[in-house]
Amino acid sequence: MIQQLTSYIADTWMGGDAAGLTPQAPLLELNIIDSAAIFDFVYYLQAEFGVVVPLSDVTPHNFASIEAIAAMVDRLRSERVG
């Protein structure tokens, strides 16, 4: 999932250049994504990973890095199943 998220971010907001985009890169601090882009990202996550991202999960903490996004998706998947 990390690679898939990295590719999506690079293709959507970085002109396809993922150089330096690590799983821990602070996406918001580096202005790679902004608050408006988060909602586009939510739509992608819902379509691609089959999760529903509640508005309460649309927080800077959950979108701080690729690792944080992956953790949120994993949590939402497990909540859906459980």
C-alpha positions in Angstrom: 0.0 0.0 0.0 2.9 2.4 0.8 4.1 2.2 -2.8 0.6 2.7 -4.2 0.1 5.7 -2.1 3.5 7.1 -3.0 2.8 6.7 -6.7 -0.6 8.4 -6.4 0.8 11.4 -4.5 3.7 11.7 -6.9 1.5 11.5 -10.0 -1.2 13.8 -8.6 0.7 16.5 -6.8 4.4 16.2 -7.8 4.3 15.9 -11.5 5.2 12.2 -11.3 8.5 12.8 -9.5 8.6 10.8 -6.3 12.3 11.6 -5.6 12.7 12.2 -1.9 9.1 11.2 -1.1 9.6 8.8 1.8 6.9 7.1 3.8 7.7 9.5 6.7 7.9 12.7 4.6 5.7 15.4 6.3 3.2 15.9 3.4 1.4 18.9 4.9 4.6 20.7 6.2 6.2 20.3 2.8 3.0 21.6 1.1 2.8 18.5 -1.0 -0.9 18.3 -0.2 -3.1 21.0 1.3 -6.4 21.0 3.0 -8.3 21.1 -0.2 -6.3 18.2 -1.7 -7.1 16.1 1.4 -10.7 15.8 0.2 -9.5 14.6 -3.2 -7.3 12.1 -1.5 -10.2 10.9 0.7 -12.2 10.2 -2.5 -9.2 8.2 -3.9 -8.8 6.2 -0.7 -12.5 5.3 -0.6 -12.5 4.3 -4.3 -9.2 2.5 -4.3 -9.3 0.7 -1.0 -13.0 0.3 -0.4 -13.1 2.2 2.9 -15.3 5.0 4.2 -13.3 7.8 5.6 -15.5 9.5 8.2 -15.2 13.3 8.5 -13.8 12.8 12.0 -10.8 11.0 10.5 -10.1 13.8 8.0 -7.4 15.4 10.3 -3.9 16.7 9.8 -2.6 13.8 12.0 -4.1 11.1 9.7 -2.7 12.8 6.5 0.7 13.9 8.0 2.6 11.2 6.0 2.2 8.3 3.8 2.7 6.0 6.8 -0.1 7.8 8.7 -2.4 7.5 5.7 -1.7 3.8 5.4 -2.3 3.3 9.1 -5.6 5.0 8.9 -6.7 2.9 5.9 -5.6 -0.3 7.7 -7.6 0.8 10.7 -10.6 1.6 8.7 -10.4 -1.8 6.9 -10.2 -3.7 10.1 -13.1 -1.7 11.6 -15.2 -2.6 8.5 -14.4 -6.3 8.9 -14.6 -6.4 12.7 
